[in-house]
Amino acid sequence: MPVTRDYHKGRGLTIADLGLSLEELKGQPLELFAREGARVLLTLGLEAEVADFLDRGRYERSPGVVKGYRNGHRERRVLTGAGEIAVAAPRVADAAEAFRSRLLGAWERHSRAMEEVLPLLYIEGLSTRDFKRALKPVWGESGLSRSSISRANQALKASFEGWRKRDLSGEDILYLFFDGIYLGVRQRSGEKEALLVAHGIDRHGKRVVLHLSLGGRESAISWKAAVEDLVERGLKTPRLVISDGNPGLLRAIKDVWPEVPRQRCVVHRTRNVLARVPKRRQQEIKGALWQVFHAACLEDAQAEAKKFLERYGREFPSACEVLSQHLEECLTFYRLPQLHWRSIRSTNALERAFKEVRRRTNVVGRFPGENAALAVVFGVLEEERLNWKGIRMKVEDLDWLEQAVKDLLVKPPGNENLEVLAGQPA
């Protein structure tokens, strides 16, 4: 039968009833957040299912024949994409027929589908009908009451807010990435606003989502506030910063960490060059740029860049000018451990996550407010992070990295090896 009863009548089910506290939620390690969303939802659903089975909520008296009694809880282990979780499953005694949860079985059969709709829990303001429609592929006609959804939102929002303010002094970030995504975060507004994201790769080769905030139009002020937030929460100076060429972001990084080497995203640079080339020639130009950014070593990359400028300088001067501007910062990754090149020459990991964000948020349209937008983006970023395989961090590569960063401080890279400038004849 559909789970529609408001089982919380009387004292009501609180975050504490779920075995949680706001302090515990705020102090959770980041990797527990995704599992917590699943645990909260399952706990609420199981309690609602028992209330429907007994035809009365917790601490309610039955107006008719008593169908059975609650008899405590037993721990059930449930597997999710983010790992195993423990759920307190309610027990029923003295019932004419045995109580069997349909929800746990449905979860085990469709856990992946469930994880796809979990981020919708973060959107405060969705109607009960919206939630039931989102959950229908997993639980059929079963659903959660409006008050259940509200309590789930409360617990998840508390965890999200705790994550945003958590101490970062224990993180040892080697590679720090910045990027932004534009979304419609307010109803009754045609404008899209930038959500600013920072994530990093730590000494163990794992990805860590570090910062998420609203940044208007990606201004220098907004980006500087984002970078300073990381510093104020204790983040140590990274070894390398990877970003696109957004002027506001570059200015903010230079103001806060003037000596940290920078890697400009080669994917963004490639797009900017191709935007200045006719479509019929873009495949050819893309192949030539590939030779620059996927060369065997720094010297080969510089030689390929020279060849590109010599070959296309007259025909596509604007494209060559874009390529040559701060090209040395696009090639910084060649000075670092080769095992890491694929992961640090672009902001691709964030780009892939943003693509998934857009796919998910197409279901929502405009959000009821900025906090809802931030929480949904976080949910997707965290899911993507959990699915990332990481990179190997060998001891010799870490030593190489430290020495390379010291060398870059002594002698920052320059375009001295590019003798042919954009637009200059060969």
Order of alpha helices (4+ residues) and beta strands (2+ residues): alpha-alpha-beta-beta-alpha-alpha-alpha-beta-beta-beta-alpha-beta-alpha-beta-alpha-alpha-alpha-alpha-alpha-alpha-alpha-alpha-alpha
